Amino acid sequence: MKKPIKLFVLFFIFQLSALSVFAQDKAKQIEQLLGKYNEYGQFNGSALVAENGKVIFKKGFGSANMEWNIPNQPDTKFRLGSISKQFTALLIVKLAEEGKLKLDVPITTYLPDYPKENGDKITTHHLLTHTSGIPNYTDSPNFFKDKARNPYTPEAFVKTFSSLPLEFTPGEKFNYSNSGYFLLGYIIEKITGKTYEQYLQEVIFTPLKMVNSGYDHSDVILKNRAAGYERKGKLITNAAYLDMSIPYAAGSLYSTVEDLYLWDQALYTNKLLSAKSMESLFKPYISAGRAFYGYGWFVDEVNNGDKGKLNSVGHGGGINGFNTIISRYPSDKNLIVLLNNTGGTVLGEMNDAIRAILYNQKFEQPKRSLAFELLETFANKGTKAGIDSYNKLKNDPTYNIKENDMNRVGYQLLQDGKKKEAIEIFKINVETFPKSGNVYDSLGEAYLADGDKKLAIANYTKSVELDPSNEGGKKALAELLKK
């Protein structure tokens, strides 16, 4: 009777050993992948990957502070940007679970001073799902120039957008709105009698022992906080100042990859919410382009090779100097967290490659961004030299044209008054990504800045045709057609 038991034990040990080897192999692949992105100037931050609920990889790349050569580590604190929204959403659902708030009643129930003309039509559910129709305050003209550096109380800042006309009937469609999540923070304060920060700490961070997470304040001395930078081609600069009262419940939190792992693990339990309430966070309430939106999470099905589709929930974030992403694959308890402190970069591309490693799929190897090369040439040598450089490098297999990188480079040139050069960059993007509404929108904006109304109209029209949710493009087009 003893031999089978020994065999079983040996088999079990062999299985554990094999799993450990596989995990080490995947960790090595992830390290090589992110090391290459770091070498190519596309990742400067910290990463954590968990498989079956266990951390198999965590490491920092590049510098938390470039002036002092302080390296990024797994305990480096990064501003999260819009990843903050999932925490705000859970706080609201918690209040609903406790009977202190209803998701389907007008927000004027909790904010009696909010203009009734709009507030009586909007519910908390609309705010959670970006279906309120409230204009996104970060899209307002000159927002970063006029408001972003100034401190506001939640009450005062709500007044800057509460009387604006709605962009559509509440519940009609999805349009991403930081304004909606700002209002959710204000509602939390009104109901609890506590600040958003206090309630967040009390309900989430303290119970989960997320000691390296919190509401960021620029004036507070915060150990291990990463400095925020922006990449302009090959040049890196300090990010512009942003008063942290502005992102508020839509984006003012900081955390580490290690703390976000604690958060991920808690979402599989009933520590914070009942099972039914927790489930409500991840329901696909409304179509949001290629995915759906739940409460503070994008909900999607991604390709898993011959195994079919894989359910994913995740969110990205972008705030001055920082770019972030968290992706969860609940069926396998897999997690990818990438926190970057050099502004916008291709985290989605990196995330897809890491997911492919986890699921033993093929993936694209990192390539240098052609946009970084082109910015330098267009900015310093002009349009002809820039076009020549593009024609020379576009077929070079070590380079890749990345839509968002090209877009950022185009806007950098536009901001620097190099309108003709910006137009050429945006034209390359249109040529490379002809099915993207965003690239036509950018080209339309550049033509408008250059005074070419006819081509501006043509490109805005194409943008709206490809992306009917492009409210900014619709507004620009309506204004042009009036004139």
matplotlib code that plots the C-alpha trace (Angstrom):
import matplotlib.pyplot as plt

x = [0.0, 2.9, 4.3, 1.4, 1.5, 5.2, 4.6, 1.8, 4.1, 6.9, 4.5, 3.2, 6.7, 7.5, 4.5, 5.4, 9.0, 7.8, 5.5, 8.3, 10.6, 7.8, 7.3, 11.0, 11.2, 8.2, 9.8, 13.0, 11.1, 9.3, 12.5, 14.1, 11.1, 10.8, 14.6, 14.4, 11.6, 13.7, 16.7, 14.6, 13.4, 9.8, 9.6, 11.0, 9.1, 8.2, 6.4, 4.7, 3.2, 1.3, 0.3, -2.4, -2.4, 1.3, 3.9, 6.3, 8.0, 8.5, 11.3, 12.1, 13.6, 15.3, 15.2, 12.7, 14.7, 17.0, 18.7, 20.0, 20.2, 17.8, 16.5, 12.9, 12.1, 9.0, 8.2, 8.6, 5.4, 3.9, 0.9, -1.8, -3.9, -7.2, -6.5, -7.8, -11.3, -11.6, -11.1, -13.7, -16.2, -15.7, -16.4, -19.6, -20.8, -19.9, -22.2, -24.9, -24.5, -24.9, -28.1, -26.6, -26.9, -29.0, -27.4, -30.6, -31.8, -30.9, -27.5, -29.4, -30.7, -27.1, -26.0, -29.0, -27.0, -26.2, -28.1, -31.4, -31.8, -29.0, -28.7, -32.3, -31.5, -28.2, -27.9, -24.8, -24.9, -24.4, -21.4, -19.9, -20.3, -19.3, -22.8, -23.8, -23.2, -21.3, -18.4, -15.0, -13.3, -9.8, -11.0, -11.9, -9.9, -6.8, -7.6, -3.9, -3.0, -5.8, -6.9, -4.5, -2.0, -4.5, -5.9, -9.7, -12.1, -14.3, -17.3, -15.6, -14.3, -17.7, -19.0, -16.6, -18.5, -21.9, -23.8, -22.3, -24.8, -24.8, -23.2, -26.0, -29.0, -27.8, -27.6, -27.6, -24.0, -20.4, -18.1, -15.2, -15.6, -13.3, -16.0, -18.3, -15.7, -14.9, -18.6, -18.5, -15.8, -17.9, -20.9, -18.8, -17.9, -21.5, -22.8, -20.0, -19.2, -15.5, -13.1, -12.7, -9.1, -10.2, -13.0, -10.7, -8.1, -10.6, -12.5, -9.7, -6.1, -6.0, -8.0, -5.8, -2.6, -1.8, 0.7, 2.4, -0.8, -2.7, -4.0, -1.0, -0.1, 2.7, 3.7, 4.0, 7.4, 6.7, 9.4, 10.2, 8.0, 9.0, 9.5, 7.4, 9.0, 7.8, 9.6, 9.8, 11.4, 14.8, 14.7, 13.4, 12.1, 10.5, 6.7, 4.5, 3.1, -0.4, -2.3, -3.6, -6.9, -7.8, -7.7, -9.3, -11.4, -10.8, -7.0, -5.1, -4.0, -0.5, 0.6, 3.2, 3.1, 3.2, 0.2, -1.7, -1.1, -2.7, -5.7, -6.0, -6.0, -8.6, -11.0, -11.3, -12.6, -15.4, -13.1, -14.4, -17.8, -20.3, -20.0, -23.0, -21.7, -18.2, -19.6, -21.4, -18.0, -17.2, -20.5, -20.3, -22.8, -22.1, -20.1, -16.9, -15.4, -13.6, -14.5, -17.3, -17.2, -18.2, -17.8, -14.3, -13.1, -12.9, -14.3, -13.1, -12.6, -9.1, -7.7, -6.2, -5.1, -6.6, -8.2, -10.7, -11.4, -10.1, -12.0, -10.0, -10.7, -8.4, -7.7, -5.0, -4.0, -2.2, -1.3, 1.5, 4.7, 3.1, 1.5, 0.0, -1.9, -3.5, -4.8, -6.5, -7.5, -9.8, -10.3, -6.6, -6.0, -3.3, -2.3, -0.1, 0.8, 3.0, 3.7, 5.8, 7.2, 8.2, 4.7, 2.8, 4.2, 3.2, 2.1, -0.8, 1.7, 3.9, 0.8, -0.2, 3.3, 3.4, -0.1, 1.2, 4.1, 1.7, -0.5, 2.3, 1.3, 3.5, 4.1, 5.8, 9.3, 10.0, 11.1, 12.5, 9.9, 10.4, 8.6, 11.5, 13.9, 11.5, 10.8, 14.5, 14.8, 11.6, 12.2, 15.9, 16.2, 12.7, 10.1, 12.2, 14.8, 12.1, 10.3, 13.7, 14.4, 11.0, 11.4, 14.8, 13.8, 10.2, 11.2, 14.0, 12.9, 14.3, 11.9, 8.1, 5.6, 3.5, 0.3, 0.3, 4.0, 3.5, 0.5, 2.5, 5.3, 2.9, 1.4, 4.8, 5.7, 2.4, 3.0, 6.4, 4.8, 6.1, 2.7, 3.9, 6.1, 3.2, 1.0, 3.6, 3.8, 0.0, -0.1, 2.3, 0.0, -3.0, -1.2, -0.1, -3.4, -6.2, -8.9, -8.2, -10.5, -8.0, -5.3, -7.7, -8.8, -5.2, -4.5, -7.7, -6.5, -3.1, -4.7, -7.0, -4.0, -2.3, -5.4, -6.5, -10.2, -11.1, -8.7, -9.6, -13.2, -12.3, -10.3, -12.6, -15.5, -13.4, -12.6, -16.2, -17.2, -14.7, -15.3, -18.9, -18.1, -15.6, -17.5, -14.6, -14.3, -18.1, -17.8, -14.8, -16.6, -19.8, -17.9, -16.0, -19.3, -20.8, -18.2]
y = [0.0, 2.3, 2.3, 4.1, 6.8, 7.3, 7.4, 9.9, 12.1, 11.9, 12.7, 15.7, 17.0, 16.5, 18.6, 21.4, 21.3, 21.5, 24.4, 26.2, 25.7, 27.0, 30.1, 30.8, 30.4, 32.9, 35.3, 35.2, 35.9, 38.8, 40.3, 40.1, 41.6, 44.6, 45.0, 45.5, 48.1, 49.9, 49.8, 51.3, 54.1, 52.8, 51.6, 53.3, 52.0, 49.0, 45.8, 42.9, 39.7, 37.0, 33.6, 31.6, 34.2, 33.9, 36.6, 35.2, 38.5, 41.9, 44.3, 48.0, 49.4, 52.7, 55.6, 56.8, 60.0, 60.7, 63.7, 61.5, 58.2, 56.5, 53.3, 52.2, 49.3, 47.2, 49.5, 52.7, 54.8, 56.0, 58.3, 56.0, 58.4, 56.8, 53.4, 55.5, 55.1, 51.5, 52.4, 55.2, 52.8, 50.3, 53.0, 53.9, 50.3, 49.8, 52.8, 51.2, 47.9, 49.5, 51.2, 54.7, 55.4, 54.2, 53.9, 54.5, 57.8, 61.3, 62.7, 65.7, 63.4, 63.6, 66.9, 69.2, 72.2, 70.6, 72.3, 70.4, 70.8, 68.2, 66.7, 65.3, 63.3, 61.8, 58.8, 57.5, 54.5, 57.0, 58.5, 55.1, 53.9, 57.2, 57.5, 60.8, 63.1, 65.5, 67.0, 65.7, 68.6, 67.6, 68.1, 71.8, 74.3, 75.5, 73.3, 72.6, 76.2, 77.8, 75.4, 72.5, 74.3, 75.9, 74.3, 73.8, 72.4, 69.6, 72.0, 74.8, 72.6, 70.9, 74.4, 74.7, 72.1, 71.5, 74.0, 73.0, 71.5, 67.7, 66.2, 63.6, 62.2, 60.3, 56.6, 56.9, 56.0, 55.8, 58.8, 58.8, 61.5, 62.4, 64.8, 61.9, 60.3, 63.7, 63.9, 60.4, 61.6, 64.6, 62.4, 60.1, 63.2, 64.4, 61.0, 60.0, 63.4, 62.5, 63.5, 61.2, 60.5, 59.6, 57.2, 55.6, 54.9, 53.6, 51.3, 50.0, 50.8, 50.1, 46.8, 45.5, 46.8, 48.8, 50.9, 52.3, 53.7, 56.9, 60.2, 62.1, 65.6, 67.5, 69.2, 66.0, 64.3, 60.8, 58.2, 56.3, 58.5, 58.4, 61.8, 62.2, 62.9, 63.4, 62.0, 64.3, 62.0, 61.2, 64.1, 63.7, 66.6, 67.1, 66.8, 69.9, 70.6, 69.5, 70.4, 67.1, 68.5, 68.5, 64.8, 64.0, 60.8, 60.4, 60.1, 61.4, 58.2, 56.7, 53.1, 50.5, 47.3, 45.3, 47.1, 46.7, 42.9, 43.1, 44.9, 42.3, 39.5, 41.2, 41.4, 37.6, 37.7, 39.2, 41.3, 44.6, 43.7, 40.9, 38.5, 40.1, 43.6, 42.6, 41.0, 44.3, 46.0, 43.8, 43.6, 44.8, 47.6, 49.6, 49.2, 51.3, 50.8, 47.5, 46.6, 47.2, 49.3, 48.1, 50.2, 51.6, 48.7, 47.9, 44.4, 42.6, 39.2, 38.8, 36.1, 33.1, 31.2, 27.8, 28.0, 30.6, 33.8, 34.9, 37.2, 40.2, 43.2, 46.2, 49.9, 52.3, 55.6, 58.7, 61.8, 64.3, 62.3, 58.9, 56.1, 53.0, 49.8, 47.0, 43.8, 40.9, 37.5, 36.2, 32.7, 32.0, 34.6, 36.1, 39.7, 42.2, 45.6, 48.1, 51.6, 54.0, 57.4, 58.9, 59.9, 58.1, 54.9, 51.6, 49.8, 48.1, 46.6, 45.4, 44.0, 42.0, 40.5, 39.5, 38.0, 36.0, 34.7, 33.7, 31.8, 30.3, 32.3, 34.0, 37.7, 40.6, 41.4, 45.0, 47.4, 50.9, 53.7, 55.5, 58.5, 59.3, 59.5, 61.5, 64.2, 65.0, 65.3, 67.2, 69.6, 70.3, 69.9, 70.6, 68.8, 67.5, 66.0, 64.5, 62.9, 61.6, 60.0, 58.4, 56.9, 55.6, 54.0, 52.9, 49.5, 48.9, 45.8, 47.2, 50.1, 50.2, 53.0, 53.3, 55.3, 56.9, 57.8, 59.4, 61.3, 62.7, 63.7, 65.5, 67.4, 68.3, 69.8, 71.6, 73.0, 74.3, 76.1, 73.7, 73.2, 71.9, 69.4, 68.3, 67.8, 65.5, 63.4, 63.1, 62.2, 59.3, 58.2, 58.3, 56.3, 53.7, 53.5, 54.3, 52.7, 54.8, 57.8, 59.4, 59.9, 61.8, 63.9, 64.9, 65.7, 67.8, 69.8, 70.4, 71.6, 73.9, 75.3, 75.9, 77.7, 75.0, 74.9, 72.6, 69.8, 70.3, 69.6, 66.6, 65.0, 65.7, 64.2, 61.0, 60.9, 61.0, 58.5, 56.0, 56.9, 58.0, 58.5, 61.3, 64.2, 66.6, 65.9, 66.5, 69.9, 71.0, 70.0, 71.8, 75.0, 74.8, 74.2, 77.3, 79.6]
z = [0.0, 0.5, -3.0, -4.7, -2.0, -2.7, -6.4, -6.0, -3.8, -6.3, -9.2, -7.2, -6.5, -10.2, -11.1, -8.7, -10.1, -13.7, -12.9, -11.2, -14.3, -16.6, -14.4, -14.3, -18.1, -18.5, -16.1, -18.1, -21.3, -19.6, -18.3, -21.8, -23.4, -21.0, -21.0, -24.8, -24.5, -21.9, -24.2, -27.0, -24.7, -24.5, -20.9, -17.8, -14.8, -12.7, -13.7, -11.9, -13.4, -11.5, -12.8, -11.1, -8.3, -7.6, -8.5, -11.1, -12.0, -10.5, -11.3, -11.9, -15.2, -15.7, -13.2, -10.7, -10.5, -13.5, -11.9, -9.1, -11.0, -8.5, -10.1, -10.3, -8.0, -7.3, -4.3, -6.3, -6.0, -9.3, -10.0, -11.4, -13.5, -14.5, -12.8, -9.8, -11.3, -10.2, -6.6, -6.8, -8.4, -5.6, -3.0, -4.7, -5.0, -1.3, -0.4, -2.5, -0.8, 2.6, 1.4, 1.7, -2.1, -5.0, -8.4, -10.4, -8.9, -10.1, -8.8, -7.5, -4.7, -3.3, -4.8, -4.3, -5.6, -8.9, -11.8, -12.0, -15.7, -16.2, -12.8, -12.7, -15.9, -14.7, -12.3, -10.5, -12.8, -15.7, -14.0, -13.4, -17.0, -18.8, -20.2, -18.5, -21.4, -19.2, -21.2, -20.2, -18.4, -19.6, -23.2, -22.7, -24.7, -22.8, -19.8, -19.0, -19.6, -17.6, -14.8, -14.3, -12.1, -9.7, -6.5, -6.3, -3.7, -5.2, -4.8, -6.7, -9.5, -10.1, -10.9, -13.8, -15.8, -14.1, -16.2, -19.6, -22.1, -22.1, -25.2, -25.5, -23.6, -20.5, -21.0, -24.8, -25.4, -24.0, -24.0, -21.6, -19.0, -16.1, -15.1, -14.2, -11.9, -10.3, -9.4, -7.9, -5.5, -4.6, -4.0, -1.7, 0.4, 0.6, 1.7, 4.2, 5.6, 5.1, 2.4, -0.6, 0.6, 4.2, 3.0, 0.4, 3.1, 5.6, 3.2, 0.9, 1.6, 5.4, 5.3, 2.4, 4.0, 0.9, 2.8, -0.3, -1.9, -1.3, -2.6, -4.0, -2.8, -4.4, -1.2, 0.9, 1.3, 0.0, 0.3, -2.9, -5.2, -8.8, -10.6, -13.7, -17.1, -20.7, -23.7, -26.7, -29.3, -27.9, -25.4, -21.9, -19.9, -16.5, -16.7, -16.3, -12.9, -12.2, -9.0, -7.7, -6.6, -10.3, -11.2, -7.7, -7.8, -11.5, -11.3, -8.2, -6.6, -6.4, -5.8, -6.4, -8.5, -5.3, -3.8, -7.0, -6.7, -3.2, -4.7, -7.5, -5.0, -2.8, -5.8, -5.8, -2.2, -0.2, 2.0, 0.5, -1.0, -1.2, -4.2, -5.9, -5.5, -6.6, -9.7, -10.6, -11.1, -14.0, -16.0, -19.6, -19.3, -22.4, -25.6, -25.4, -28.9, -29.1, -25.5, -23.0, -19.8, -16.3, -13.2, -13.4, -15.6, -19.4, -20.0, -23.0, -24.7, -26.1, -28.5, -26.8, -29.9, -30.5, -27.0, -28.3, -26.3, -22.9, -20.6, -19.5, -17.3, -17.1, -17.3, -18.4, -17.0, -18.2, -16.2, -16.6, -16.6, -16.1, -18.1, -16.4, -17.1, -15.1, -16.8, -15.1, -16.5, -13.8, -15.2, -14.5, -11.8, -14.0, -13.6, -15.5, -14.0, -15.8, -14.3, -16.4, -15.5, -18.9, -20.1, -22.8, -24.2, -25.8, -22.6, -24.5, -26.8, -23.9, -22.1, -25.2, -25.5, -21.8, -22.0, -25.0, -22.9, -20.1, -22.5, -24.6, -27.7, -30.4, -30.0, -31.8, -30.6, -29.6, -32.3, -32.2, -32.7, -36.0, -34.5, -32.2, -35.2, -37.3, -34.6, -34.4, -38.2, -38.9, -36.0, -36.8, -40.6, -42.0, -44.1, -47.0, -44.7, -42.6, -45.6, -46.9, -43.5, -43.4, -46.9, -45.9, -42.6, -43.1, -44.5, -41.9, -39.9, -36.7, -36.7, -36.3, -36.9, -33.7, -34.1, -30.6, -30.8, -34.3, -32.9, -30.0, -32.3, -34.6, -31.7, -30.4, -33.8, -33.9, -30.4, -31.5, -34.5, -37.1, -38.8, -42.2, -40.5, -38.2, -41.3, -42.8, -39.7, -39.4, -43.2, -42.5, -39.7, -42.0, -44.6, -42.1, -40.1, -42.6, -40.5, -37.4, -36.9, -34.5, -37.1, -39.4, -36.5, -35.8, -39.5, -39.6, -36.6, -38.2, -41.4, -39.5, -37.6, -41.0, -42.3, -44.8, -44.1, -47.0, -46.0, -42.3, -43.2, -45.3, -42.6, -39.7, -41.8, -42.4, -38.7, -37.6, -40.3, -38.9, -35.3, -34.6, -30.9, -31.7, -30.1, -30.4, -34.1, -34.5, -32.7, -34.8, -38.0, -37.0, -36.3, -39.6, -41.6, -39.9, -41.2]

ax = plt.figure().add_subplot(projection="3d")
ax.plot(x, y, z, "-o")
ax.set_aspect("equal")
plt.show()
